[in-house]
Amino acid sequence: MTNRPRSPQEQARLEALKRQFEQRKRMAQAFQAIRHKVAVYSGKGGVGKTTVAVNLAVTLANVFGQRVGLLDADIDCPNVVQAMKVDTAPTYDGSRLLPAEKWGVKVLSMGFFQERQEEAIIWRGPMIHNALVQFFEMTQWGSLDYLVLDLPPGTSDAPLTIMQTLPSLDGFVIVTTPQELALTDGMRSINMVRRLNQRVLGVVENFAGEVFGWGGGEELAKKMGIPFLGRFALRPDYRDTSRPTVLLSPAVRAEYEAVARALMAVLEGSPS
């Protein structure tokens, strides 16, 4: 009995499966020496997600002595390079991207590849997907204790790509502010993470204080049955952007120490 020749459609599907398998294999190899991969995420823009990701990464490296990488997964509006004040670029050894480093944190961002900081990156979903996959496949992070991913807000292409393709992601830290609309969007982002069978590690509340109030993030965590990791007050300390605020303000540093400690406890499976 001879095998039936494959149709062009069957052959195309088979080739696509092979490419997908090889892609996942390359990504698994790229991330195999990273102990924890944590995505910082929000359903709404303007809640301080990048600020949280940057200061959390710097706290893990400088306070807790962890080996840390920071991946800016916001392809459209990358801000990590500016927030970290990185003054060197990644290098390319012919096959792998080697991240830049600042404040003890390895950094990679689309911002490194813009000619001008104010330049708009206007890409459709497939191009964003391909850029992220290239970052995942080509970056040589080396051995890390934590890779912190700064995600763009919303529930569309970039978060979806990360949830569906990044191997062995530990989970998501949801950033919200105390206001009603932010909490609604926070709930949406939690539901998206769960729908894609990913883990929500906890909620942090940003901009807490007299202006916007406080307690909304804690209520959201309680309602959704997930850990509340802590809150960050709205302080004038953040006006100094010469370096991540945890390196300038003892009060902000103390808040991030508490949140980082709670996050590590969740990841290690002990009570926070």
C-alpha positions as CSV (number, residue, x, y, z in Angstrom):
1,M,0.0,0.0,0.0
2,T,1.5,3.3,-1.1
3,N,1.1,6.6,0.8
4,R,-1.3,9.1,-0.7
5,P,0.4,12.2,-1.9
6,R,-0.3,15.2,0.2
7,S,-2.4,18.0,-1.2
8,P,-0.8,21.5,-1.3
9,Q,-3.0,22.5,1.6
10,E,-1.9,19.6,3.7
11,Q,1.8,20.2,2.8
12,A,1.4,23.9,3.8
13,R,-0.2,22.9,7.1
14,L,2.6,20.4,7.8
15,E,5.3,23.0,7.0
16,A,3.5,25.5,9.3
17,L,3.5,23.0,12.2
18,K,7.2,22.3,11.6
19,R,8.0,26.1,11.7
20,Q,5.9,26.5,14.9
21,F,7.7,23.6,16.5
22,E,11.2,24.9,15.7
23,Q,10.1,28.4,16.9
24,R,9.0,27.1,20.2
25,K,12.2,25.0,20.5
26,R,14.3,28.1,19.9
27,M,12.4,30.1,22.4
28,A,12.6,27.4,25.1
29,Q,16.4,27.4,24.6
30,A,16.6,31.2,24.8
31,F,14.7,31.2,28.2
32,Q,15.9,28.0,29.7
33,A,18.4,29.7,32.1
34,I,15.7,32.1,33.5
35,R,14.2,31.0,36.8
36,H,11.2,33.3,36.9
37,K,9.4,35.3,34.1
38,V,6.9,37.9,35.4
39,A,4.8,40.1,33.2
40,V,3.6,43.5,34.5
41,Y,0.2,44.2,32.9
42,S,-2.8,46.5,33.0
43,G,-6.0,46.7,31.0
44,K,-5.7,50.5,31.0
45,G,-3.0,52.9,29.9
46,G,-1.8,55.6,32.2
47,V,-1.8,53.6,35.5
48,G,2.0,53.7,35.8
49,K,2.7,50.2,34.5
50,T,6.2,51.0,33.1
51,T,7.1,52.8,36.3
52,V,6.1,49.7,38.3
53,A,8.0,47.4,36.0
54,V,11.2,49.5,36.1
55,N,11.3,50.1,39.8
56,L,10.4,46.4,40.6
57,A,13.2,45.2,38.4
58,V,15.7,47.6,39.9
59,T,14.5,46.7,43.4
60,L,15.0,43.0,42.8
61,A,18.5,43.6,41.5
62,N,19.7,46.2,43.9
63,V,17.9,45.3,47.2
64,F,17.6,41.6,46.9
65,G,20.7,40.8,44.9
66,Q,18.9,39.0,42.1
67,R,20.0,38.6,38.5
68,V,17.4,40.6,36.6
69,G,16.4,41.3,33.0
70,L,13.8,43.8,31.8
71,L,12.1,43.3,28.5
72,D,10.0,46.2,27.1
73,A,7.2,44.4,25.3
74,D,5.4,47.6,24.3
75,I,6.4,47.7,20.6
76,D,4.2,50.8,19.7
77,C,5.3,53.1,22.5
78,P,8.4,51.8,24.2
79,N,9.4,53.8,27.3
80,V,11.8,51.6,29.3
81,V,15.0,53.0,27.7
82,Q,14.0,56.5,28.8
83,A,12.7,55.4,32.2
84,M,15.9,53.5,32.9
85,K,18.2,56.2,31.4
86,V,20.1,53.5,29.5
87,D,23.0,55.1,27.7
88,T,24.4,52.1,25.9
89,A,22.8,50.0,23.2
90,P,22.4,46.2,22.9
91,T,25.0,44.5,20.8
92,Y,24.6,41.8,18.1
93,D,27.1,38.9,17.8
94,G,25.9,37.7,14.4
95,S,23.2,35.5,15.7
96,R,22.1,36.8,19.2
97,L,21.1,40.1,20.7
98,L,23.0,40.9,23.9
99,P,21.0,43.3,26.1
100,A,22.2,46.6,27.4
101,E,22.7,46.9,31.2
102,K,21.9,49.7,33.6
103,W,21.5,49.8,37.4
104,G,22.3,46.1,37.5
105,V,19.5,45.2,35.2
106,K,19.8,43.8,31.6
107,V,17.5,45.7,29.3
108,L,16.0,45.2,25.9
109,S,13.4,47.4,24.2
110,M,12.2,48.5,20.8
111,G,13.2,51.9,21.9
112,F,16.9,51.0,21.1
113,F,16.0,50.6,17.5
114,Q,14.2,54.0,16.9
115,E,16.2,56.7,15.2
116,R,14.3,59.4,17.2
117,Q,12.6,59.0,20.6
118,E,9.5,60.9,19.4
119,E,9.1,58.7,16.3
120,A,5.8,56.9,16.1
121,I,5.9,53.1,15.4
122,I,2.8,52.4,13.4
123,W,2.6,48.7,12.9
124,R,-0.3,46.3,12.5
125,G,-0.8,43.2,14.7
126,P,1.3,40.7,12.6
127,M,4.3,43.0,12.6
128,I,4.1,43.5,16.4
129,H,3.8,39.7,16.8
130,N,6.9,39.1,14.6
131,A,8.9,41.7,16.5
132,L,8.1,40.1,19.9
133,V,8.9,36.6,18.6
134,Q,12.2,37.8,17.3
135,F,13.0,39.3,20.7
136,F,12.0,36.0,22.4
137,E,14.1,33.9,20.0
138,M,17.2,36.0,19.5
139,T,18.0,37.6,22.9
140,Q,20.8,36.0,24.9
141,W,19.8,36.9,28.5
142,G,22.1,34.4,30.1
143,S,21.3,33.1,33.6
144,L,18.7,35.2,35.3
145,D,16.6,34.9,38.5
146,Y,13.9,37.2,37.1
147,L,12.9,38.5,33.7
148,V,10.4,41.3,34.1
149,L,8.2,42.0,31.1
150,D,6.7,45.5,30.7
151,L,3.5,44.8,28.6
152,P,1.5,47.4,26.7
153,P,-2.0,48.0,28.1
154,G,-5.2,46.4,26.7
155,T,-6.3,43.0,25.6
156,S,-5.0,42.9,22.0
157,D,-2.1,41.7,19.9
158,A,1.0,42.1,22.1
159,P,-0.4,40.7,25.4
160,L,-2.0,37.9,23.4
161,T,1.3,37.0,21.7
162,I,3.1,36.9,25.0
163,M,0.4,34.8,26.7
164,Q,0.3,32.3,23.8
165,T,3.9,32.0,22.8
166,L,6.3,32.7,25.7
167,P,7.4,29.4,27.3
168,S,6.9,28.8,31.0
169,L,5.7,32.3,32.0
170,D,5.2,32.4,35.8
171,G,2.4,34.8,35.7
172,F,1.1,38.4,35.6
173,V,1.2,41.3,38.1
174,I,-1.8,43.5,37.5
175,V,-1.3,47.2,38.0
176,T,-4.4,49.4,38.8
177,T,-5.2,52.7,40.3
178,P,-7.9,53.3,42.9
179,Q,-10.4,54.8,40.4
180,E,-13.5,53.0,39.3
181,L,-12.7,52.9,35.6
182,A,-9.2,51.6,36.2
183,L,-10.5,48.8,38.4
184,T,-13.0,47.8,35.7
185,D,-10.2,47.5,33.2
186,G,-8.1,45.7,35.8
187,M,-10.8,43.1,36.1
188,R,-10.9,42.8,32.3
189,S,-7.2,42.1,32.2
190,I,-7.4,39.5,34.9
191,N,-10.2,37.7,33.0
192,M,-8.1,37.7,29.8
193,V,-5.2,36.2,31.6
194,R,-7.4,33.5,33.2
195,R,-9.2,32.8,29.9
196,L,-5.8,32.0,28.3
197,N,-5.0,29.7,31.2
198,Q,-2.3,31.9,32.7
199,R,-1.6,32.7,36.3
200,V,-2.4,36.0,38.0
201,L,0.3,36.5,40.6
202,G,-1.3,39.5,42.3
203,V,-2.5,43.1,42.1
204,V,-0.7,46.3,43.0
205,E,-2.3,49.6,43.5
206,N,-0.6,52.7,42.1
207,F,-1.2,56.4,42.6
208,A,-2.8,55.8,46.0
209,G,-3.4,58.8,48.3
210,E,-5.6,61.9,48.8
211,V,-5.9,62.7,45.1
212,F,-7.2,59.4,43.8
213,G,-8.0,57.6,47.0
214,W,-6.8,54.2,48.1
215,G,-8.1,50.6,48.6
216,G,-9.5,49.9,45.2
217,G,-6.7,47.6,44.3
218,E,-7.1,45.6,47.5
219,E,-10.9,45.3,46.8
220,L,-10.2,44.1,43.3
221,A,-7.8,41.4,44.5
222,K,-10.3,40.3,47.1
223,K,-13.1,40.2,44.6
224,M,-11.1,38.2,42.1
225,G,-9.6,35.9,44.7
226,I,-5.9,36.7,44.1
227,P,-3.1,38.1,46.3
228,F,-2.9,41.9,46.9
229,L,0.9,42.6,46.7
230,G,0.8,46.2,48.0
231,R,0.4,49.8,47.0
232,F,2.5,52.7,45.9
233,A,1.6,56.2,47.0
234,L,1.4,59.2,44.7
235,R,4.5,61.1,45.8
236,P,6.4,64.2,44.5
237,D,9.5,61.9,44.6
238,Y,8.7,60.7,41.1
239,R,9.3,64.2,39.7
240,D,13.1,63.4,39.6
241,T,13.5,61.2,36.6
242,S,17.3,61.1,36.6
243,R,17.1,57.5,37.7
244,P,14.5,54.9,38.9
245,T,12.8,56.4,41.9
246,V,13.7,53.5,44.2
247,L,17.3,54.7,43.9
248,L,16.4,58.2,45.0
249,S,13.6,57.9,47.6
250,P,13.7,55.8,50.8
251,A,9.9,55.9,51.0
252,V,9.4,54.6,47.5
253,R,12.1,52.0,48.0
254,A,10.4,50.7,51.1
255,E,7.1,50.3,49.2
256,Y,8.8,48.4,46.4
257,E,10.8,46.2,48.8
258,A,7.5,45.2,50.4
259,V,5.9,44.4,47.0
260,A,8.9,42.5,45.8
261,R,9.1,40.5,48.9
262,A,5.3,39.6,48.6
263,L,5.8,38.7,44.9
264,M,8.8,36.4,45.7
265,A,6.8,34.7,48.4
266,V,3.9,34.0,45.9
267,L,6.4,32.6,43.4
268,E,8.1,30.4,45.9
269,G,4.7,29.2,47.2
270,S,4.9,30.5,50.7
271,P,2.5,32.8,52.4
272,S,3.0,36.5,51.6
